[in-house]
Amino acid sequence: MKITQAFSFEAAHFLPKVAPTHRCRNLHGHSYRVELKLEGPVDQESGFVVDFFAIEKAFAPLHAQLDHHCLNEIEGLDNPTAENIAVWIYDRIKPTFPELSAVIVYETKDCSAEYEGR
């Protein structure tokens, strides 16, 4: 069984490692969407792969760090591309949920990065 729980947050960032003429080098913001994808057997007792409320609780501290902040100021996100944000989230959620199979970060409705672990 595969399940997905989505979250959103608003944040500013700039990309310090792109060319000086790249427009994303300047401070700007996005309405991010994050999807946490989990995979595993359905527990016969609960009927869940993982309880969505447990996922929400685990993501809450990360949401608090990300929402309405400058991502470059968060430890580990000095180059906050969608790819690096996906890895950052994955690395922090995976220890709690071994069922985590992927993290997708949408920077816009049309652009996303998906990370499935190392």
VEXTORGU-290897 format. One line per field, with one value per atom (N, C-alpha, C): residue number from 1; atom name; x, y, z. Coordinates in Angstrom, 3 decimals. Layout:
VEXTORGU-290897
k: c(NUM,...) .
a: c(CA,...) .
x: c(X,...) .
y: c(Y,...) .
z: c(Z,...) .
***
This chain:
VEXTORGU-290897
k: c(1,1,1,2,2,2,3,3,3,4,4,4,5,5,5,6,6,6,7,7,7,8,8,8,9,9,9,10,10,10,11,11,11,12,12,12,13,13,13,14,14,14,15,15,15,16,16,16,17,17,17,18,18,18,19,19,19,20,20,20,21,21,21,22,22,22,23,23,23,24,24,24,25,25,25,26,26,26,27,27,27,28,28,28,29,29,29,30,30,30,31,31,31,32,32,32,33,33,33,34,34,34,35,35,35,36,36,36,37,37,37,38,38,38,39,39,39,40,40,40,41,41,41,42,42,42,43,43,43,44,44,44,45,45,45,46,46,46,47,47,47,48,48,48,49,49,49,50,50,50,51,51,51,52,52,52,53,53,53,54,54,54,55,55,55,56,56,56,57,57,57,58,58,58,59,59,59,60,60,60,61,61,61,62,62,62,63,63,63,64,64,64,65,65,65,66,66,66,67,67,67,68,68,68,69,69,69,70,70,70,71,71,71,72,72,72,73,73,73,74,74,74,75,75,75,76,76,76,77,77,77,78,78,78,79,79,79,80,80,80,81,81,81,82,82,82,83,83,83,84,84,84,85,85,85,86,86,86,87,87,87,88,88,88,89,89,89,90,90,90,91,91,91,92,92,92,93,93,93,94,94,94,95,95,95,96,96,96,97,97,97,98,98,98,99,99,99,100,100,100,101,101,101,102,102,102,103,103,103,104,104,104,105,105,105,106,106,106,107,107,107,108,108,108,109,109,109,110,110,110,111,111,111,112,112,112,113,113,113,114,114,114,115,115,115,116,116,116,117,117,117,118,118,118) .
a: c(N,CA,C,N,CA,C,N,CA,C,N,CA,C,N,CA,C,N,CA,C,N,CA,C,N,CA,C,N,CA,C,N,CA,C,N,CA,C,N,CA,C,N,CA,C,N,CA,C,N,CA,C,N,CA,C,N,CA,C,N,CA,C,N,CA,C,N,CA,C,N,CA,C,N,CA,C,N,CA,C,N,CA,C,N,CA,C,N,CA,C,N,CA,C,N,CA,C,N,CA,C,N,CA,C,N,CA,C,N,CA,C,N,CA,C,N,CA,C,N,CA,C,N,CA,C,N,CA,C,N,CA,C,N,CA,C,N,CA,C,N,CA,C,N,CA,C,N,CA,C,N,CA,C,N,CA,C,N,CA,C,N,CA,C,N,CA,C,N,CA,C,N,CA,C,N,CA,C,N,CA,C,N,CA,C,N,CA,C,N,CA,C,N,CA,C,N,CA,C,N,CA,C,N,CA,C,N,CA,C,N,CA,C,N,CA,C,N,CA,C,N,CA,C,N,CA,C,N,CA,C,N,CA,C,N,CA,C,N,CA,C,N,CA,C,N,CA,C,N,CA,C,N,CA,C,N,CA,C,N,CA,C,N,CA,C,N,CA,C,N,CA,C,N,CA,C,N,CA,C,N,CA,C,N,CA,C,N,CA,C,N,CA,C,N,CA,C,N,CA,C,N,CA,C,N,CA,C,N,CA,C,N,CA,C,N,CA,C,N,CA,C,N,CA,C,N,CA,C,N,CA,C,N,CA,C,N,CA,C,N,CA,C,N,CA,C,N,CA,C,N,CA,C,N,CA,C,N,CA,C,N,CA,C,N,CA,C,N,CA,C,N,CA,C,N,CA,C,N,CA,C,N,CA,C,N,CA,C,N,CA,C,N,CA,C,N,CA,C,N,CA,C,N,CA,C,N,CA,C,N,CA,C) .
x: c(0.855,0.000,0.898,0.489,1.198,0.257,0.762,-0.013,0.805,0.109,0.753,0.084,0.890,0.368,1.074,0.285,0.828,0.777,1.740,1.844,2.214,1.976,2.411,3.048,3.917,4.525,4.968,5.077,5.535,6.935,7.834,9.200,9.930,10.940,11.835,13.142,13.852,15.191,15.887,17.161,17.944,18.933,19.377,20.298,21.697,22.574,23.881,24.867,24.568,25.547,25.227,24.204,23.900,24.676,24.693,25.405,24.848,25.696,25.241,24.074,23.945,22.855,21.566,21.598,20.416,19.405,18.147,17.150,16.923,17.202,17.004,18.139,19.126,20.196,19.667,18.615,17.994,17.012,16.855,15.890,14.488,13.756,12.383,11.663,10.375,9.611,8.800,8.357,7.525,6.455,5.395,4.393,4.711,5.435,5.906,4.808,4.858,4.025,4.982,4.802,5.628,4.714,5.105,4.381,5.304,4.848,5.564,4.883,5.630,5.089,5.616,4.708,5.062,4.498,5.198,4.815,5.039,4.071,4.218,2.912,2.925,1.700,0.683,-0.563,-1.628,-1.704,-1.591,-1.704,-3.134,-3.266,-4.590,-5.412,-4.737,-5.435,-5.946,-5.053,-5.416,-6.037,-5.673,-6.115,-5.254,-4.151,-3.263,-1.924,-1.296,0.142,0.841,0.498,0.910,-0.252,-0.560,-1.634,-1.251,-2.142,-1.866,-1.607,-2.258,-2.011,-0.582,-0.018,1.372,2.331,2.015,2.851,2.788,1.594,1.412,2.214,2.164,2.895,4.407,4.903,6.338,6.800,5.931,6.317,6.201,5.396,5.128,6.386,7.398,8.598,9.340,9.337,9.981,9.182,7.876,7.012,7.287,7.417,7.690,9.024,10.006,11.308,11.240,10.419,10.382,9.413,8.242,7.168,7.470,7.371,7.589,8.992,9.969,11.368,12.173,13.373,14.333,15.078,14.884,15.431,16.952,17.613,19.076,19.607,18.774,19.182,18.990,18.426,18.186,19.400,19.888,21.057,20.826,21.765,21.680,21.025,20.510,19.853,20.502,21.807,22.486,22.331,22.031,21.741,20.378,19.276,17.967,17.243,17.801,17.096,15.978,15.036,13.973,14.586,15.642,16.323,16.902,17.581,18.200,17.163,16.059,14.987,14.389,14.188,13.638,14.549,15.853,16.809,16.787,16.757,16.746,15.543,14.366,13.151,13.237,13.637,13.736,14.625,15.790,16.748,16.206,15.260,14.716,13.462,12.762,11.546,11.819,12.780,13.051,13.327,14.089,14.318,13.030,12.033,10.760,9.880,9.939,9.085,9.928,10.338,11.084,10.250,8.939,8.051,8.168,8.874,9.016,9.728,9.080,9.676,10.123,9.544,9.934,9.414,10.109,9.667,9.660,8.535,8.435,8.253,9.071,8.962,8.593,7.427,6.981,7.359,8.184,8.559,7.494,6.917,5.763,4.817,3.660,2.724,3.261,4.231,4.764,6.169,6.832,8.225,8.383,8.954,9.149,10.423,10.852,11.984,11.529,11.869,11.485,12.738,12.805,13.949,13.469,14.117,13.726,14.769,15.687,16.709,17.975,18.981,20.300,20.475) .
y: c(-1.172,0.000,1.231,2.238,3.515,4.606,5.465,6.602,7.877,8.993,10.292,11.288,12.085,13.206,14.464,15.496,16.743,17.855,18.747,19.916,21.099,22.292,23.483,24.459,25.272,26.338,27.454,28.631,29.826,30.144,30.421,30.733,31.532,32.240,32.981,32.209,32.446,31.884,32.590,32.331,32.728,31.606,31.498,30.419,31.010,30.841,31.491,30.866,29.693,29.001,29.072,29.830,30.017,31.231,31.382,32.516,33.841,34.851,36.159,36.737,36.353,36.872,36.053,34.929,34.070,34.760,34.791,35.524,34.928,33.655,33.026,33.325,34.044,34.481,35.546,36.231,37.272,36.641,37.295,36.860,36.891,35.798,35.693,34.628,34.468,33.520,32.557,31.486,30.469,30.008,29.477,28.724,27.255,26.655,25.277,24.280,23.138,21.979,20.812,20.097,18.931,17.716,16.648,15.384,14.343,13.744,12.637,11.357,10.487,9.236,8.093,7.267,6.125,4.866,3.766,2.508,1.364,0.472,-0.688,-1.446,-2.485,-3.267,-2.520,-2.824,-2.264,-3.094,-2.409,-3.085,-3.615,-4.881,-5.505,-4.938,-4.545,-4.007,-2.590,-1.702,-0.288,0.015,-0.780,-0.490,0.553,0.967,2.005,1.415,2.070,1.885,2.661,3.932,4.820,5.786,6.094,7.039,8.428,9.053,10.388,11.399,11.231,12.158,12.015,10.822,10.611,11.290,11.229,11.902,13.410,13.915,15.348,15.811,15.027,15.362,15.367,14.401,14.324,15.469,15.910,16.988,18.370,18.492,19.798,20.590,19.977,20.765,21.262,20.473,20.910,22.048,21.907,22.970,24.280,24.206,25.407,26.046,25.227,25.753,26.400,25.839,26.270,27.414,27.362,28.282,29.718,30.600,32.030,32.360,31.623,31.885,32.009,32.499,32.491,31.159,30.311,28.958,28.939,29.919,29.984,30.097,30.546,30.727,29.471,28.411,27.167,26.258,25.724,24.856,23.700,23.543,22.490,22.916,24.142,24.623,25.899,25.954,27.157,27.313,26.235,26.288,25.606,26.313,25.682,25.499,24.651,24.242,23.283,23.058,22.081,20.716,20.371,19.092,18.988,20.033,20.003,20.049,20.738,20.762,19.364,18.668,17.304,16.371,16.458,15.625,15.991,17.267,17.755,17.202,17.272,16.750,15.233,14.542,13.082,12.614,13.242,12.837,13.027,13.932,14.197,13.377,12.915,12.130,10.624,10.193,8.762,8.026,8.601,7.874,7.561,8.417,8.199,7.222,7.307,6.471,5.718,4.493,3.695,3.419,3.601,3.411,4.541,5.629,6.753,6.284,6.472,6.037,7.203,8.383,9.534,10.820,11.895,13.247,14.030,14.682,15.545,16.976,17.872,19.296,20.038,20.674,21.527,22.957,23.537,24.935,25.833,25.357,25.987,24.848,25.159,24.092,23.230,23.747,23.040,22.463,22.791,22.379,21.674,20.472,19.725,18.900,18.477,17.546,16.404,15.187,13.998,13.257,12.953,12.227,10.945,9.837,8.518,7.881,8.677,8.154,7.770,7.521,7.227,5.761) .
z: c(0.000,0.000,0.000,-0.737,-0.771,-0.280,0.591,1.075,0.893,0.830,0.670,1.590,2.266,3.030,2.544,2.272,1.724,2.763,2.652,3.512,2.633,3.126,2.390,3.364,2.800,3.598,2.663,3.228,2.513,3.010,2.078,2.504,1.440,1.887,0.997,0.887,-0.208,-0.368,-1.521,-1.619,-2.791,-3.037,-4.269,-4.631,-4.836,-3.847,-3.878,-4.862,-5.379,-6.229,-7.710,-8.086,-9.506,-10.021,-11.321,-11.937,-11.422,-11.315,-10.823,-11.621,-12.870,-13.706,-13.598,-12.899,-12.752,-11.841,-12.245,-11.457,-10.066,-9.881,-8.567,-7.592,-8.052,-7.145,-6.185,-6.605,-5.772,-4.787,-3.648,-2.659,-3.268,-3.102,-3.598,-2.784,-3.018,-2.220,-3.062,-2.408,-3.045,-2.060,-2.630,-1.878,-2.141,-1.224,-1.399,-1.048,-1.710,-1.365,-1.171,-0.081,0.222,0.287,-0.375,-0.278,0.335,1.422,2.039,1.581,0.932,0.415,1.270,1.751,2.584,1.953,2.186,1.565,2.547,2.606,3.482,3.586,4.394,4.571,5.428,5.201,6.031,7.308,8.439,9.727,9.889,10.173,10.278,11.437,12.493,13.667,13.403,12.953,12.787,11.425,10.420,9.057,8.358,8.995,8.460,8.020,7.051,6.837,7.945,8.049,9.139,9.350,10.580,10.892,10.379,9.605,9.072,10.184,11.336,12.450,12.973,12.933,13.358,12.380,11.104,10.097,10.309,10.520,10.759,11.980,13.045,14.266,14.021,13.252,12.961,12.069,11.158,10.244,10.891,11.937,12.557,12.934,13.563,13.891,12.644,11.577,10.334,9.716,9.729,9.201,9.932,11.252,12.046,11.660,11.313,10.892,9.512,8.629,7.237,6.974,7.552,7.196,7.594,6.601,6.775,7.306,6.793,7.112,5.828,5.970,4.866,4.955,3.970,4.021,4.122,3.556,3.611,5.038,5.948,7.342,8.190,7.602,8.320,8.156,9.262,9.218,8.236,7.320,6.321,5.019,4.968,3.749,3.222,3.253,2.764,1.249,0.531,-0.908,-1.123,-0.785,-0.694,-2.037,-2.874,-4.085,-3.689,-4.567,-4.283,-4.002,-4.748,-4.548,-3.141,-2.703,-1.373,-0.252,-0.473,0.531,0.672,-0.445,-0.407,0.391,0.167,0.907,2.390,2.681,4.067,4.817,4.203,4.843,4.987,3.932,3.952,5.106,5.219,6.251,7.663,7.841,9.163,9.476,8.444,8.648,8.629,7.839,7.661,8.980,9.918,11.177,11.952,11.833,12.517,11.749,10.429,9.580,8.563,8.885,7.901,6.653,6.743,5.593,4.569,4.920,3.996,2.738,1.590,0.323,-0.542,-0.340,-1.159,-0.538,-0.853,-0.529,-1.833,-2.106,-3.279,-2.786,-3.316,-2.993,-4.273,-4.240,-5.345,-5.007,-5.852,-5.679,-6.309,-7.388,-8.030,-8.386,-8.922,-9.288,-10.420,-11.153,-12.315,-12.124,-11.042,-10.845,-9.506,-9.552,-8.317,-8.381,-7.209,-7.073,-6.186,-6.576,-5.817,-5.367,-4.081,-3.521,-2.888,-3.264,-2.782,-1.867,-1.373,-0.458,-1.178,-0.368,-0.941,-1.189) .
***
